Amino acid sequence: MNENKIAFIICTNNQLYFNECCYYINRLLLPEGFERDVIGIEDAPSMCAGYNAGMQSSDAKYKVYLHHDVFIKEPKFIFYLLERFRSAPDVGMIGMVGGCGMPKTGVAYLAWNKGTVDCREPDFAYQLICDPAQQADCPVDAVDGLLIATQYDVAWREDLFVNFDFYDVSQSFEMRKAGYHILVPYQKTPWVIHDSSFAKLNHYDENRKIALETYPDFFTEEDGFSFVYEEEWENLSEVLADEVRRLIDVGNWEDAGKIVELYHKNQMKNSALELYGVMCEIYEKEQECGIKEHFFDKTGGYEAACQKYITVRFLLRRVECEMESAAYSELKDAVVEGRISAETLLLMILHGSYDKATVLRKVIPWCEAAGDNDGAQKLQAFYDRVKGKKLPFAYSKRVSVKQ
């Protein structure tokens, strides 16, 4: 093993997300004499199979397994990992969020009570706090798979978990069976952004049962939640999402918006429909305001429209992370040249930015430079409402029931 090398292993099926994930990785500070490698595994049959392939292809002692929708914003991330691994050879795994005491119900994704992460759902951004009292690194029993760092290779159980659930909990237990400890570090502010969507649970229960049968001694706590899966809603929402995609693809934004409006009357959530809802809101607001060059004009169907939206969302996030101006110059140019309206910016910041005031301070002068004084005034009014306000946060479910 190369002890001066770290590999980032990413299972991906989306080039746009993979590229942005790599953009953040390549910005991380690297210790002198250290190598960095990025390994993309495309269209893996399961997370375990993909991660095994990545692990076996790398000679790096240190490996970071992460989703393609995870963006590491802490520039000293590699240094922080190495500090912990090198000072504690018995620590085999580090995660950003995790759980002390895994519930007997096996519903692991609701069991996290340590760590924190910057969450970006399709329509809302907030900090997820799994333990408001955490002030130090904490040993845990399992970690969430959004990001898992290791200093020892342990095979992922692709023989058992053939989908995309429980690979993280299983790997945590396998690491512990191998004699190593697991850590969730103290993070004053989250080290990573997770462009998270709402979990699809169609295979969760079968994998939950496999985990309970395989690791009965690791599920010990009585405070777990029961597994609930709304299969009828899941199927219906996918049908609705398909229809909205079809309508956007042919440019029928009005009818797409009507379906999204009906969807919003339901209390259940679907990631695709939340995303399409923001896109339809942008279209409707620009129509209402008489914008001459619409954000989705000339995009050429659903795929191009969605890609444009996600690209601008990513660029606004770079602004929020206070990167150098070259990191988002194409966004600034598009605003100054009048190709992106203040109305579009306002809605994208509203739904996609965590620290809205930081983004608004940057983009307001761009709208002024474009000669859009009315738009700049709208953004300024929005800024006046959010500046100085406490940034949004939520407690993990296991913690929130105890508050």
Secondary structure, 3 states (H helix, E strand, C coil): CEEEEEEEEEEECCHHHHHHHHHHHCCCCCCCCCEEEEEEEECCCCHHHHHHHHHHCCCEEEEEEEECCEEECCCCHHHHHHHHHHHCCCEEEEECEEECCEECCCCHHHCCCEEEEEEEECCEEEEEECCCCCCCCEEECEECCCEEEECCCCCCCCCCCCCCCCHHHHHHHHHHHCCCEEEECCCCCCCEEECCCCCCCCCHHHHHHHHHHHCHHHEEECCCCCCCCCHHHHHHHHHHHHHHHHHHHCCCHHHHHHHHHHHHCCCCCCHHHHHHHHHHHHHHHHHHHCCCCCCCCCCCCHHHHHHHHHHHHHHHHHHHCCCCHHHHHHHHHHHHCCCCCHHHHHHHHHHHCCCHHHHHHHHHHHHHHCCCHHHHHHHHHHHHHHCCCCCCEEECHHHHCCC
